[in-house]
Amino acid sequence: MDLGGCSGDNSTLATGFAVRLQPSDPDIETIVGRIKSSDLDLQPEFQRGEVWSVGKKRRLIDSILRGWHIPPIHVVVDRDGRQVVLDGQQRLVSIRDFVNGAFDIDGAIEPSDPIIQRLHGCHYESLPREVRRAFDQFTIRVFRVTDYSPEEPGELFYRLNQMTYLTAAEQRNAFFGPVRQQVKELVQLLQLKEDNHLLGFSNRRMAYDDIIAKVLCTLEAGTLSKKLTASDISNRFRKAEPFDASHFSCAVRSINTLNAIAESAFLTKNRFNKATLFSWIIFISLFEKRHGNARDVLHDFHNFFNNERDNVQFGYGISVVDGQVRLSELDKKDRHTALMRIYIDRSSSRVSDVSSVVLRDFILWAFFIDYKNGESFARDILSSEKFRILVSSRRSIHPPFLESGSERIADLNVWGSLH
């Protein structure tokens, strides 16, 4: 078959292949009728079964009620003229189930809409007449696949489902509001890049945006002790109100300080990952709130901390008794080794649970008071209760720096507070 080269006629190119995709725009009433009459088969052999949760089905119905775009459906027309769903099964099942009364409308789905709020709890049959009419007349683009060779529908199905799933940060990027703009400004401010010797990851999937969003939400919440989920952050992006100027400016100062630290930091084997970058920005934010510019102190401490981390030799000063890790001695080196092991573990696994977030912060401060002049700075910056916890844990007779012991001593609720 001669396609005539790259400059060939498109019509010649189109007729050179067998498969045809014929578009149509039937309304929901027509589609549901075809399903009920079995003219439209929702469960061909290659499909994955009905897997959407009720919550996801409700969001699809919510989109239809709002008049939003629904991705097109692809159906294969078999030899008997019967339509078999190639792509879009879950959407059609959701519509069928709603029409059959399997679930009701959730009027609380964001963004809030007063019309849909009034429909909360309604099933299809109980919808007001004008709403049900609009729902029935909602059209969906359907592509009918005809004139195909045996292998073509399967290949089309494979390619349609070769989608890249969006990260939470990539999804939030679609919220055009003041929160998104603030996050973008801070990401632009962050001078650490993947080629920097201090940063071990790129922004390819908007990872920087995700971390900055978590920082702003944490500063606003005023605590590390509350589990911050992707849904919590997305809900904040939906709001029309920006972050308070005090929290935004604190984040700006913290990032500027981190940039300054990075400019003259020594080479280290241990670069920031997502968890530790978040922890260091939060750690710096307390200095910026209470002490102002302490870049020189924090630069030297950052080098000190990374030197300690680079030099940690696993197993030094550690023994296992009855399955519990214990310190063989209580000198400073053993304490640092045990602490650093916890820090490394909680930076690479369970990184986002509350105990990991709080423990990383606690360990940064535990190292800081062992650093020169660290105790005087900590006394000025931390609350009296947190400072007392730090000092007493350092001087404890019993080995405090076991993982579970650290959680008890730090007291996750007390240490988690950023006030």
N, C-alpha and C positions, 0 to 999 in steps of 0.2 A: 504494500500500500504506500503510495507516494503522497506525503502530506504537503509537498510543495515548499518545504523549508520553513524557517521562522517567520517569514513574511507572507506565508500563505493565507488564503481566504479562510476566515473563521467558520463560515458555513460549511466549507469543505471538511474542515477539521471536525466539526460537530457531527457530520453525517458519516464520518469514517469509523465510528465506534457503534456498537450495537445498543448498549443500554441507553434508555431515555428516562428523564425525570420530568413528569408532567405536573405542574403546579395547579392547585385549586384551593379555594377558601371556603370550605363548608362551615356552617355554624355548629354550635355545640349540640343543639337539638338533633340535627342531621347525623352527627357523629355518634351520639348516644343511641339513636335509632338503628344505625348500622351494627353497633355492638350487640344490641338486644336481639337483632335478627340473625346474628352470627355471620353477617356479611363482612365483618371486620374482626379478625382473630387477634386477641391481645396476648396470647401465650404460645407463640411458635417455639420450636424446640431450642433455638439458639438464645432465647431471652433468659434473663436471670431470675425470673419469678417476681413476685410483688414484694418489694423490699422497703419502700418508703414508709417512714413513720407517719402517724396521724398528724404530728406537728408540721411535717414537710408538706403533706397533702393540704393542710389548711392554708399554708402560705401560698400554694398554687391557686387555690380558690380565691384567696384574698387578692392576688394579682389580677385575676380575671374580673373580680368585682370592681377593681380600680381602673380597669380598661388598659392594663399594661400589656406589653408584648409577651407572647408565649413562644418559645422556640418551636420551629416547624416540626411536623411529624413526617416520617418516611414510612411508606407502606409498599410492599411488594405485591403486585397483581399476579396471582398464580394462573395456571392454564384454564381454570374454571371461572376466572373473573373475580374470584374471592380475594379480598385484601388481607394481607398478613402484615402486622406491625414489624417494621425493621428497626426503627428508632423512635422512641417517644412512649414506650409502654407505660412507664411510671406516671407520666402526665395523664394519659388516657384512663388508667386505672383510678387515679385520684378523682377525675371528673365523674367517671361511672359510679364510684362509691359515694360521692357526695349526692348525686342525683338519686341514688338508691336509699339515701338516708342513713348511711353508715357513720357519719360524723357531722357535727354542726360547725358554725362559723365562730372563729376566735376574733372578737372585736378589739382585742388588746394588742394585736400585732403592730409593731412599729413600722413606719411612722404612723402616729395616731391619725385617724380620720373619723370625724364625728358621724358621718353617714354609716360607715362600717361598724362603729361602736354601737350604734342603735340596732344593728343586726346581730349582736353578740348572742350566741346560743341558738340562733335560728337554724333549722334544717332546711333542705331545699324546698320541701312541700309547704313550709310555713313562711317562706319569703313573701314579702309584699308583691302584689301582682306585677307592678312595673319593674321591680328589681329582678324577678324571675324571668320576665320577658327579655330584659337586657342581657341576663346571663345566658338564656337559651340562644339569643341572636349573636352572641360573641363568636367571631370567626377565628379559625386557626388555619394557618397555612399548612397544607398537606401536599407532599410530593409523592406521586404515584410512580413507582419504578416498573418500567415495562421494557420489552424487547432486550432482555438481558441474557448473557451467557451464564451457564451454571455457577461459575465461580464469582461473578460480579457482585451479587447481593451481599455475600459474605465479606468480600473485600470492602465494600461500601460501609457495612456495619462496623467493621474494624476501624476504618478511618474516622467515622463519625464519633466513635468512642475513644479516640486517641487524644482526648482533651487533657490539658494541663490543669490540674486542680489548683485553685488559687489559695495562697496562704491567707491567714486572717488579716494580715497587714495589706495584702493586695486587694482583698474585698473591701476593707475600710477605705481604701484610696478612692472609692467611688462616692464617698460621702463628701459632697462639696459644701463645706461649712467652715466656721472659724477654727474649730479644733484641728481639722486637717491642715489648715494653713499654718497654725502654730507649730505643728509637728514638722511640716516641711521646712519652716524657717530654722528650726533647731538642727535638723538633719544637714541643712546647708552649712550651718555653723560648725558642725563636727568635722574637724580637719583630719581625724584619723581615717586612713583609707586602708584597703586590703593590702597594698604594697608597703604599708608602714610596718616596721618591725614589732609594733605593739598590738596590732590587730590581726586576729587569725581568721577572719571571715569577711565576705563581701556583702554588698547590698543588692545582690542579684534578685532576690525575692523580697525586697523591701525590709530586710532584717533590721537595718538601722531605724527605719520608721517605727517598727514594732517596739524596739527597745525604748525609743524616745517617748512613744505613747504610754508605755508602762511607767516610765519615770514620772511623767506629768500626772498620770492617774494616781500614782503612789503619793506624790507630794500633796495632791489635793485631798486624798483620803487621810493623810497624816499618820499612816501606820504601815508597817510591813507585815502585821499579824493578820490581815484580812486577805483571804485568797482572791487574787485578781485574775479573773477568767477572760478569755478572748471575747466572750459575750458582754462582760462588764465594760471592756474597752470600746467595743463596737457601739454599745448603747450611749457611751459618752460622746462618740463621734456624731451620733444622731442629734444631739442637743444643739440648740441654736446659740447657747451661751459659751463663750470661749473660757479657757482656764483663767483663773484670777491672775492679775498682773504680778502679784507677789510670787506665785508659784512659777509662772513663766520666766520672770526675771531671775529667780533662783536657779532654774535650769540653765539659763543663758550663762550665768556666772560659773556654774559648775562645769559646763562644757568648755568654756574659755580656759578655766584652770586646768582641765584635763588636756586641752590642746597644748598649753604651756609646758605641762609635765612631759608630754610626748616629745616635744622639740629637742630636749636634751637628756632624755632617758637613755641609760646604757642598754646595750644589746642583751636580750634575755631569751632563753629558750621558751618561756611561758608567755604567750601573747594573750590578750583579752579574747575570751569567747563571749557569747551573748550574756551568759549569766554573770560573769565577772565584770563585764563592762557596766551592766546595770548596777551591780553592787558598788562599784567604785564611784559612779556618778552620784548615787544616793549618799555614800560615805562623804564625798566632797561637799554635798549640799549642806550638811550640818555646819561645816566650817564657814560656808558662805552665808548662812543664816546668822550664826552667832559670833563669828570671829572676823569676818571680812576676808581680806586678801592674805592668804597663808600659802602662796604658791611655792615659796622656797622650802618651807617645812614639808609640804606635801610631796614636792619633787624628791627631796632626799629620802622621805619615808617610802615612797613608791620604789625607789632603787633598793632600799634596805629590805623591803618586803619581798621583792622579786629575787634578790640575792638569797634570802632565806629559802624561798621556794625552790630556786635552782639547786640549792645545796642539800635539800632534804633527801636523805637516803632511807628508803622504806625499811622499817624494822629496827631502826636505831632506838635503843632505850625502851623497846616495847616488848611485852610478854603477853601470852595468852593463858589465863587461869580460868578453868571451868567454862571455857568458851567465851570469856569476857576479856577484852583488850584492857591491859593495865600498864601503868608506867612503872618501870623498875626503880626509878629515882624521881625526885621532884626538882631537879635542877632546871635552869632556864632552857638549856638546849633540848632536854627531853620534852619539856612543855611545848616548845615551838614545833618540834617534830610531830608530836601528836596533834596539835592544833592544825598544822599545815596539812596533815593527812586528811583530816575532816574537811578542811576547806577545799582541797583538790577533789575529794569524793563528791562533795555537795556542789561542785561546779561542773561536774561531768555526768551526774546521774541525779534524778529527783530534783532537778535544778529549780523548778518553779513551785514546789510545794512550800507551804509557809515556813516549816521548820528549816528548810535549806536556805531560804532567803534571809531569815533572821540569823541563822548561825553564821552565814558568810559575813554579815555585818558585825556580829559580835566578835568574830575572830579577827577581822580587820582592826577593831578597836583594842582587842587584847594584845595584838602585836604593837599597836601604836603606843600603849602606855609603857611597853618595854623599850620603846625607841627613845632616844635622847630628847629630853624636854617633853616627851609625849604625855606624861602624867599631868603636868601643869596645863597643857592645852586641853586635855580631856576634861579636867576639872572645870575649866571655863565654858566648855561647849556642851557637855552632857548634863542631863538632869542629875540631881544629887543621888537619886535612887540608882540610876544606871552606873554612875561613877562608883558608888558603893559596891555594886555587883562586880564590877571589873576588878577593883582592888581586892575584895575579899576572895574572889575566885583565884587570883594570882597567889594569895598567901595561904590558901587552904591547906590544912594538914593532909587531907585525903586527896587522892588524884582526881581533880575536877574535870580534866580535859579529855574525858571519854565522850563519845558521841552522845549517849543518853544523858551523861552527867552534865555536859555542856548545855543541853536543852533545859535541864532542871535548874541549873545555876543562872542561866541567862533569863529564864522565865519569858517564854515567847511573847506573852502579852505585854509585859513590862518593857522588854528590850525592843519589841516591834514598834513602839511609839516613836514618832519623829518629832514630837512636840517638846 
